[in-house]
């Protein structure tokens, strides 16, 4: 559940509430009793993305070069498919 910040438009009282996303965006002020005075505020997220992982295109993944001898374990397994 997200943590929401509220501020009363009548008296300026502030509060934070842990509520579901479907909770109403306004409720009565506990300080001055203004009906629907406490309005949900827009605030910064509680986390920040660090680094530049999303700002650059991902580097292509290179495949390892084939080993000499080919096939299973580079030919060390002794099976008939080893070269």
Biopython code that builds the backbone (N, CA, C, O; Angstrom):
import numpy as np
from Bio.PDB.StructureBuilder import StructureBuilder

atoms = [
    (1, "UNK", "N", (0.853, -1.184, 0.000)),
    (1, "UNK", "CA", (0.000, 0.000, 0.000)),
    (1, "UNK", "C", (0.896, 1.244, 0.000)),
    (1, "UNK", "O", (1.910, 1.283, 0.696)),
    (2, "UNK", "N", (0.522, 2.241, -0.770)),
    (2, "UNK", "CA", (1.315, 3.467, -0.827)),
    (2, "UNK", "C", (1.073, 4.376, 0.376)),
    (2, "UNK", "O", (0.033, 4.308, 1.031)),
    (3, "UNK", "N", (2.043, 5.212, 0.643)),
    (3, "UNK", "CA", (1.957, 6.223, 1.697)),
    (3, "UNK", "C", (1.560, 7.529, 1.029)),
    (3, "UNK", "O", (2.285, 8.035, 0.174)),
    (4, "UNK", "N", (0.400, 8.083, 1.419)),
    (4, "UNK", "CA", (-0.096, 9.320, 0.824)),
    (4, "UNK", "C", (0.084, 10.477, 1.798)),
    (4, "UNK", "O", (0.002, 10.299, 3.013)),
    (5, "UNK", "N", (0.331, 11.668, 1.249)),
    (5, "UNK", "CA", (0.418, 12.898, 2.035)),
    (5, "UNK", "C", (-0.863, 13.700, 1.812)),
    (5, "UNK", "O", (-1.350, 13.809, 0.687)),
    (6, "UNK", "N", (-1.397, 14.257, 2.891)),
    (6, "UNK", "CA", (-2.605, 15.076, 2.821)),
    (6, "UNK", "C", (-2.325, 16.430, 3.471)),
    (6, "UNK", "O", (-1.489, 16.539, 4.367)),
    (7, "UNK", "N", (-3.041, 17.467, 3.002)),
    (7, "UNK", "CA", (-2.946, 18.807, 3.588)),
    (7, "UNK", "C", (-4.345, 19.400, 3.614)),
    (7, "UNK", "O", (-5.095, 19.317, 2.641)),
    (8, "UNK", "N", (-4.683, 20.008, 4.762)),
    (8, "UNK", "CA", (-5.999, 20.643, 4.899)),
    (8, "UNK", "C", (-5.969, 22.005, 4.218)),
    (8, "UNK", "O", (-5.093, 22.828, 4.483)),
    (9, "UNK", "N", (-6.936, 22.227, 3.340)),
    (9, "UNK", "CA", (-7.017, 23.507, 2.649)),
    (9, "UNK", "C", (-7.517, 24.626, 3.561)),
    (9, "UNK", "O", (-7.331, 25.802, 3.247)),
    (10, "UNK", "N", (-8.152, 24.278, 4.689)),
    (10, "UNK", "CA", (-8.689, 25.286, 5.603)),
    (10, "UNK", "C", (-7.651, 25.741, 6.640)),
    (10, "UNK", "O", (-7.480, 26.941, 6.854)),
    (11, "UNK", "N", (-6.955, 24.784, 7.288)),
    (11, "UNK", "CA", (-6.058, 25.161, 8.383)),
    (11, "UNK", "C", (-4.581, 24.834, 8.119)),
    (11, "UNK", "O", (-3.723, 25.244, 8.900)),
    (12, "UNK", "N", (-4.266, 24.110, 7.042)),
    (12, "UNK", "CA", (-2.873, 23.799, 6.727)),
    (12, "UNK", "C", (-2.321, 22.563, 7.414)),
    (12, "UNK", "O", (-1.152, 22.225, 7.228)),
    (13, "UNK", "N", (-3.143, 21.883, 8.208)),
    (13, "UNK", "CA", (-2.710, 20.650, 8.891)),
    (13, "UNK", "C", (-2.208, 19.654, 7.849)),
    (13, "UNK", "O", (-2.784, 19.541, 6.767)),
    (14, "UNK", "N", (-1.128, 18.930, 8.175)),
    (14, "UNK", "CA", (-0.576, 17.921, 7.266)),
    (14, "UNK", "C", (-0.580, 16.569, 7.947)),
    (14, "UNK", "O", (-0.467, 16.475, 9.169)),
    (15, "UNK", "N", (-0.711, 15.515, 7.139)),
    (15, "UNK", "CA", (-0.631, 14.158, 7.667)),
    (15, "UNK", "C", (-0.233, 13.201, 6.562)),
    (15, "UNK", "O", (-0.361, 13.511, 5.377)),
    (16, "UNK", "N", (0.249, 12.040, 6.959)),
    (16, "UNK", "CA", (0.572, 10.961, 6.033)),
    (16, "UNK", "C", (-0.272, 9.762, 6.425)),
    (16, "UNK", "O", (-0.485, 9.504, 7.610)),
    (17, "UNK", "N", (-0.753, 9.029, 5.430)),
    (17, "UNK", "CA", (-1.570, 7.848, 5.695)),
    (17, "UNK", "C", (-1.144, 6.729, 4.758)),
    (17, "UNK", "O", (-0.903, 6.951, 3.571)),
    (18, "UNK", "N", (-1.056, 5.531, 5.304)),
    (18, "UNK", "CA", (-0.799, 4.339, 4.527)),
    (18, "UNK", "C", (-2.160, 3.792, 4.115)),
    (18, "UNK", "O", (-2.896, 3.253, 4.941)),
    (19, "UNK", "N", (-2.495, 3.935, 2.823)),
    (19, "UNK", "CA", (-3.830, 3.577, 2.349)),
    (19, "UNK", "C", (-3.737, 2.832, 1.021)),
    (19, "UNK", "O", (-2.716, 2.862, 0.335)),
    (20, "UNK", "N", (-4.821, 2.174, 0.690)),
    (20, "UNK", "CA", (-4.882, 1.488, -0.600)),
    (20, "UNK", "C", (-4.991, 2.529, -1.714)),
    (20, "UNK", "O", (-5.343, 3.683, -1.471)),
    (21, "UNK", "N", (-4.685, 2.104, -2.931)),
    (21, "UNK", "CA", (-4.738, 3.020, -4.065)),
    (21, "UNK", "C", (-6.167, 3.458, -4.380)),
    (21, "UNK", "O", (-6.369, 4.464, -5.060)),
    (22, "UNK", "N", (-7.146, 2.719, -3.897)),
    (22, "UNK", "CA", (-8.540, 3.068, -4.163)),
    (22, "UNK", "C", (-9.136, 3.979, -3.086)),
    (22, "UNK", "O", (-10.326, 4.288, -3.139)),
    (23, "UNK", "N", (-8.331, 4.413, -2.110)),
    (23, "UNK", "CA", (-8.825, 5.296, -1.046)),
    (23, "UNK", "C", (-9.256, 6.642, -1.645)),
    (23, "UNK", "O", (-8.686, 7.083, -2.643)),
    (24, "UNK", "N", (-10.260, 7.297, -1.040)),
    (24, "UNK", "CA", (-10.697, 8.603, -1.556)),
    (24, "UNK", "C", (-9.571, 9.636, -1.462)),
    (24, "UNK", "O", (-8.703, 9.544, -0.594)),
    (25, "UNK", "N", (-9.597, 10.623, -2.369)),
    (25, "UNK", "CA", (-8.538, 11.629, -2.408)),
    (25, "UNK", "C", (-8.729, 12.753, -1.396)),
    (25, "UNK", "O", (-7.865, 13.623, -1.279)),
    (26, "UNK", "N", (-9.840, 12.756, -0.664)),
    (26, "UNK", "CA", (-10.092, 13.783, 0.348)),
    (26, "UNK", "C", (-10.840, 13.162, 1.529)),
    (26, "UNK", "O", (-11.613, 12.218, 1.364)),
    (27, "UNK", "N", (-10.593, 13.713, 2.727)),
    (27, "UNK", "CA", (-11.335, 13.294, 3.920)),
    (27, "UNK", "C", (-11.392, 14.462, 4.902)),
    (27, "UNK", "O", (-10.708, 15.468, 4.714)),
    (28, "UNK", "N", (-12.202, 14.329, 5.945)),
    (28, "UNK", "CA", (-12.380, 15.399, 6.929)),
    (28, "UNK", "C", (-11.084, 15.641, 7.691)),
    (28, "UNK", "O", (-10.337, 14.706, 7.977)),
    (29, "UNK", "N", (-10.825, 16.905, 8.016)),
    (29, "UNK", "CA", (-9.617, 17.283, 8.749)),
    (29, "UNK", "C", (-9.761, 16.917, 10.220)),
    (29, "UNK", "O", (-10.750, 17.296, 10.848)),
    (30, "UNK", "N", (-8.797, 16.187, 10.787)),
    (30, "UNK", "CA", (-8.879, 15.841, 12.208)),
    (30, "UNK", "C", (-8.593, 17.037, 13.127)),
    (30, "UNK", "O", (-8.953, 17.006, 14.304)),
    (31, "UNK", "N", (-7.955, 18.080, 12.609)),
    (31, "UNK", "CA", (-7.611, 19.243, 13.439)),
    (31, "UNK", "C", (-8.741, 20.271, 13.502)),
    (31, "UNK", "O", (-9.115, 20.706, 14.591)),
    (32, "UNK", "N", (-9.289, 20.665, 12.348)),
    (32, "UNK", "CA", (-10.306, 21.720, 12.336)),
    (32, "UNK", "C", (-11.686, 21.216, 11.928)),
    (32, "UNK", "O", (-12.636, 21.998, 11.884)),
    (33, "UNK", "N", (-11.812, 19.936, 11.630)),
    (33, "UNK", "CA", (-13.072, 19.295, 11.238)),
    (33, "UNK", "C", (-13.649, 19.792, 9.920)),
    (33, "UNK", "O", (-14.838, 19.604, 9.663)),
    (34, "UNK", "N", (-12.833, 20.421, 9.081)),
    (34, "UNK", "CA", (-13.315, 20.869, 7.772)),
    (34, "UNK", "C", (-13.726, 19.640, 6.965)),
    (34, "UNK", "O", (-12.953, 18.693, 6.821)),
    (35, "UNK", "N", (-14.959, 19.667, 6.437)),
    (35, "UNK", "CA", (-15.460, 18.539, 5.662)),
    (35, "UNK", "C", (-14.671, 18.413, 4.356)),
    (35, "UNK", "O", (-14.588, 19.362, 3.577)),
    (36, "UNK", "N", (-14.100, 17.245, 4.130)),
    (36, "UNK", "CA", (-13.267, 16.955, 2.952)),
    (36, "UNK", "C", (-12.146, 17.976, 2.797)),
    (36, "UNK", "O", (-11.706, 18.263, 1.684)),
    (37, "UNK", "N", (-11.686, 18.522, 3.927)),
    (37, "UNK", "CA", (-10.618, 19.529, 3.897)),
    (37, "UNK", "C", (-9.250, 18.958, 3.585)),
    (37, "UNK", "O", (-8.415, 19.637, 2.989)),
    (38, "UNK", "N", (-9.010, 17.714, 3.982)),
    (38, "UNK", "CA", (-7.714, 17.082, 3.752)),
    (38, "UNK", "C", (-7.668, 16.564, 2.323)),
    (38, "UNK", "O", (-8.377, 15.617, 1.981)),
    (39, "UNK", "N", (-6.843, 17.174, 1.493)),
    (39, "UNK", "CA", (-6.713, 16.792, 0.087)),
    (39, "UNK", "C", (-5.367, 16.093, -0.122)),
    (39, "UNK", "O", (-4.346, 16.497, 0.433)),
    (40, "UNK", "N", (-5.393, 15.043, -0.929)),
    (40, "UNK", "CA", (-4.172, 14.306, -1.241)),
    (40, "UNK", "C", (-3.228, 15.196, -2.037)),
    (40, "UNK", "O", (-3.641, 15.859, -2.989)),
    (41, "UNK", "N", (-1.966, 15.207, -1.642)),
    (41, "UNK", "CA", (-0.951, 16.015, -2.295)),
    (41, "UNK", "C", (-0.146, 15.174, -3.281)),
    (41, "UNK", "O", (0.002, 13.964, -3.110)),
    (42, "UNK", "N", (0.359, 15.821, -4.293)),
    (42, "UNK", "CA", (1.278, 15.157, -5.212)),
    (42, "UNK", "C", (2.661, 15.285, -4.592)),
    (42, "UNK", "O", (3.098, 16.383, -4.246)),
    (43, "UNK", "N", (3.343, 14.161, -4.455)),
    (43, "UNK", "CA", (4.658, 14.188, -3.824)),
    (43, "UNK", "C", (5.625, 13.307, -4.598)),
    (43, "UNK", "O", (5.232, 12.547, -5.483)),
    (44, "UNK", "N", (6.880, 13.425, -4.248)),
    (44, "UNK", "CA", (7.928, 12.636, -4.901)),
    (44, "UNK", "C", (7.782, 11.172, -4.523)),
    (44, "UNK", "O", (7.239, 10.843, -3.468)),
    (45, "UNK", "N", (8.261, 10.311, -5.376)),
    (45, "UNK", "CA", (8.233, 8.878, -5.091)),
    (45, "UNK", "C", (9.146, 8.567, -3.911)),
    (45, "UNK", "O", (10.076, 9.319, -3.618)),
    (46, "UNK", "N", (8.873, 7.462, -3.243)),
    (46, "UNK", "CA", (9.649, 7.084, -2.069)),
    (46, "UNK", "C", (10.942, 6.371, -2.442)),
    (46, "UNK", "O", (11.663, 5.904, -1.560)),
    (47, "UNK", "N", (11.245, 6.279, -3.725)),
    (47, "UNK", "CA", (12.489, 5.655, -4.154)),
    (47, "UNK", "C", (13.081, 6.454, -5.307)),
    (47, "UNK", "O", (12.381, 7.223, -5.966)),
    (48, "UNK", "N", (14.354, 6.270, -5.539)),
    (48, "UNK", "CA", (15.015, 6.939, -6.646)),
    (48, "UNK", "C", (15.833, 5.917, -7.417)),
    (48, "UNK", "O", (16.463, 5.040, -6.826)),
    (49, "UNK", "N", (15.822, 6.031, -8.711)),
    (49, "UNK", "CA", (16.622, 5.146, -9.537)),
    (49, "UNK", "C", (18.023, 5.728, -9.628)),
    (49, "UNK", "O", (18.194, 6.905, -9.946)),
    (50, "UNK", "N", (19.016, 4.909, -9.350)),
    (50, "UNK", "CA", (20.395, 5.373, -9.380)),
    (50, "UNK", "C", (21.109, 4.801, -10.597)),
    (50, "UNK", "O", (20.693, 3.779, -11.142)),
    (51, "UNK", "N", (22.159, 5.446, -11.014)),
    (51, "UNK", "CA", (22.949, 4.950, -12.124)),
    (51, "UNK", "C", (22.366, 5.370, -13.456)),
    (51, "UNK", "O", (21.430, 6.167, -13.518)),
    (52, "UNK", "N", (22.929, 4.825, -14.519)),
    (52, "UNK", "CA", (22.472, 5.209, -15.848)),
    (52, "UNK", "C", (21.937, 4.005, -16.615)),
    (52, "UNK", "O", (21.979, 3.983, -17.845)),
    (53, "UNK", "N", (21.436, 3.008, -15.898)),
    (53, "UNK", "CA", (20.961, 1.787, -16.532)),
    (53, "UNK", "C", (19.807, 1.992, -17.492)),
    (53, "UNK", "O", (19.691, 1.239, -18.459)),
    (54, "UNK", "N", (18.948, 2.974, -17.272)),
    (54, "UNK", "CA", (17.811, 3.179, -18.155)),
    (54, "UNK", "C", (18.053, 4.300, -19.146)),
    (54, "UNK", "O", (17.226, 4.526, -20.029)),
    (55, "UNK", "N", (19.163, 5.003, -19.024)),
    (55, "UNK", "CA", (19.374, 6.147, -19.886)),
    (55, "UNK", "C", (20.158, 5.809, -21.146)),
    (55, "UNK", "O", (20.221, 6.629, -22.062)),
    (56, "UNK", "N", (20.743, 4.654, -21.215)),
    (56, "UNK", "CA", (21.517, 4.268, -22.389)),
    (56, "UNK", "C", (20.950, 2.972, -22.964)),
    (56, "UNK", "O", (20.338, 2.176, -22.252)),
    (57, "UNK", "N", (21.164, 2.778, -24.258)),
    (57, "UNK", "CA", (20.742, 1.524, -24.879)),
    (57, "UNK", "C", (21.624, 0.400, -24.344)),
    (57, "UNK", "O", (22.810, 0.602, -24.084)),
    (58, "UNK", "N", (21.052, -0.755, -24.186)),
    (58, "UNK", "CA", (21.813, -1.889, -23.672)),
    (58, "UNK", "C", (22.888, -2.284, -24.679)),
    (58, "UNK", "O", (22.656, -2.279, -25.888)),
    (59, "UNK", "N", (24.064, -2.626, -24.164)),
    (59, "UNK", "CA", (25.160, -3.059, -25.021)),
    (59, "UNK", "C", (24.833, -4.431, -25.586)),
    (59, "UNK", "O", (24.259, -5.262, -24.882)),
    (60, "UNK", "N", (25.183, -4.684, -26.831)),
    (60, "UNK", "CA", (24.911, -5.997, -27.393)),
    (60, "UNK", "C", (25.705, -7.074, -26.675)),
    (60, "UNK", "O", (26.847, -6.854, -26.273)),
    (61, "UNK", "N", (25.098, -8.232, -26.518)),
    (61, "UNK", "CA", (25.754, -9.351, -25.858)),
    (61, "UNK", "C", (26.543, -10.105, -26.916)),
    (61, "UNK", "O", (26.000, -10.487, -27.952)),
    (62, "UNK", "N", (27.828, -10.317, -26.649)),
    (62, "UNK", "CA", (28.648, -11.035, -27.621)),
    (62, "UNK", "C", (28.714, -12.509, -27.244)),
    (62, "UNK", "O", (28.705, -12.861, -26.064)),
    (63, "UNK", "N", (28.780, -13.358, -28.248)),
    (63, "UNK", "CA", (28.874, -14.796, -28.032)),
    (63, "UNK", "C", (30.334, -15.179, -27.885)),
    (63, "UNK", "O", (31.196, -14.577, -28.525)),
    (64, "UNK", "N", (30.630, -16.176, -27.050)),
    (64, "UNK", "CA", (32.020, -16.605, -26.932)),
    (64, "UNK", "C", (32.465, -17.279, -28.227)),
    (64, "UNK", "O", (31.658, -17.876, -28.940)),
    (65, "UNK", "N", (33.736, -17.175, -28.514)),
    (65, "UNK", "CA", (34.280, -17.798, -29.720)),
    (65, "UNK", "C", (34.209, -19.309, -29.571)),
    (65, "UNK", "O", (34.396, -19.822, -28.468)),
    (66, "UNK", "N", (33.943, -20.039, -30.656)),
    (66, "UNK", "CA", (33.896, -21.504, -30.555)),
    (66, "UNK", "C", (35.268, -22.037, -30.151)),
    (66, "UNK", "O", (36.306, -21.520, -30.564)),
    (67, "UNK", "N", (35.240, -23.085, -29.332)),
    (67, "UNK", "CA", (36.505, -23.654, -28.870)),
    (67, "UNK", "C", (37.088, -24.567, -29.930)),
    (67, "UNK", "O", (36.368, -25.090, -30.780)),
    (68, "UNK", "N", (38.392, -24.752, -29.873)),
    (68, "UNK", "CA", (39.057, -25.645, -30.819)),
    (68, "UNK", "C", (38.620, -27.069, -30.523)),
    (68, "UNK", "O", (38.412, -27.408, -29.358)),
    (69, "UNK", "N", (38.477, -27.896, -31.514)),
    (69, "UNK", "CA", (38.060, -29.274, -31.312)),
    (69, "UNK", "C", (36.573, -29.438, -31.425)),
    (69, "UNK", "O", (36.091, -30.548, -31.654)),
    (70, "UNK", "N", (35.827, -28.364, -31.271)),
    (70, "UNK", "CA", (34.385, -28.351, -31.441)),
    (70, "UNK", "C", (33.643, -29.319, -30.557)),
    (70, "UNK", "O", (34.240, -30.025, -29.743)),
    (71, "UNK", "N", (32.354, -29.348, -30.719)),
    (71, "UNK", "CA", (31.482, -30.300, -30.057)),
    (71, "UNK", "C", (31.538, -30.303, -28.550)),
    (71, "UNK", "O", (31.802, -29.287, -27.907)),
    (72, "UNK", "N", (31.284, -31.465, -28.013)),
    (72, "UNK", "CA", (31.147, -31.657, -26.571)),
    (72, "UNK", "C", (32.445, -31.351, -25.834)),
    (72, "UNK", "O", (33.469, -31.983, -26.093)),
    (73, "UNK", "N", (32.411, -30.419, -24.950)),
    (73, "UNK", "CA", (33.545, -30.068, -24.086)),
    (73, "UNK", "C", (34.819, -29.881, -24.886)),
    (73, "UNK", "O", (35.910, -30.207, -24.417)),
    (74, "UNK", "N", (34.680, -29.357, -26.090)),
    (74, "UNK", "CA", (35.859, -29.100, -26.906)),
    (74, "UNK", "C", (36.569, -30.371, -27.364)),
    (74, "UNK", "O", (37.767, -30.346, -27.647)),
    (75, "UNK", "N", (35.847, -31.460, -27.437)),
    (75, "UNK", "CA", (36.442, -32.720, -27.884)),
    (75, "UNK", "C", (36.995, -33.569, -26.759)),
    (75, "UNK", "O", (37.536, -34.647, -27.005)),
    (76, "UNK", "N", (36.868, -33.098, -25.522)),
    (76, "UNK", "CA", (37.452, -33.816, -24.396)),
    (76, "UNK", "C", (36.548, -34.905, -23.840)),
    (76, "UNK", "O", (36.971, -35.659, -22.963)),
    (77, "UNK", "N", (35.323, -35.008, -24.324)),
    (77, "UNK", "CA", (34.400, -35.977, -23.735)),
    (77, "UNK", "C", (34.578, -37.392, -24.279)),
    (77, "UNK", "O", (34.172, -38.349, -23.620)),
    (78, "UNK", "N", (35.165, -37.550, -25.446)),
    (78, "UNK", "CA", (35.407, -38.873, -26.014)),
    (78, "UNK", "C", (34.232, -39.456, -26.763)),
    (78, "UNK", "O", (34.303, -40.601, -27.208)),
    (79, "UNK", "N", (33.151, -38.709, -26.920)),
    (79, "UNK", "CA", (31.998, -39.248, -27.654)),
    (79, "UNK", "C", (32.295, -39.265, -29.162)),
    (79, "UNK", "O", (33.241, -38.616, -29.609)),
    (80, "UNK", "N", (31.502, -39.996, -29.942)),
    (80, "UNK", "CA", (31.766, -40.073, -31.370)),
    (80, "UNK", "C", (31.543, -38.771, -32.120)),
    (80, "UNK", "O", (31.955, -38.643, -33.273)),
    (81, "UNK", "N", (30.884, -37.786, -31.470)),
    (81, "UNK", "CA", (30.634, -36.507, -32.155)),
    (81, "UNK", "C", (31.771, -35.526, -31.960)),
    (81, "UNK", "O", (31.796, -34.487, -32.620)),
    (82, "UNK", "N", (32.714, -35.818, -31.077)),
    (82, "UNK", "CA", (33.839, -34.915, -30.859)),
    (82, "UNK", "C", (34.769, -34.959, -32.060)),
    (82, "UNK", "O", (34.957, -36.018, -32.659)),
    (83, "UNK", "N", (35.351, -33.829, -32.417)),
    (83, "UNK", "CA", (36.243, -33.840, -33.568)),
    (83, "UNK", "C", (37.685, -33.872, -33.140)),
    (83, "UNK", "O", (38.580, -33.884, -33.985)),
]
sb = StructureBuilder()
sb.init_structure("model")
sb.init_model(0)
sb.init_chain("A")
sb.init_seg("    ")
for serial, (resi, resn, name, xyz) in enumerate(atoms, 1):
    if name == "N":
        sb.init_residue(resn, " ", resi, " ")
    sb.init_atom(name, np.array(xyz, "f"), 0.0, 1.0, " ", f" {name:<3s}", serial, name[0])
structure = sb.get_structure()
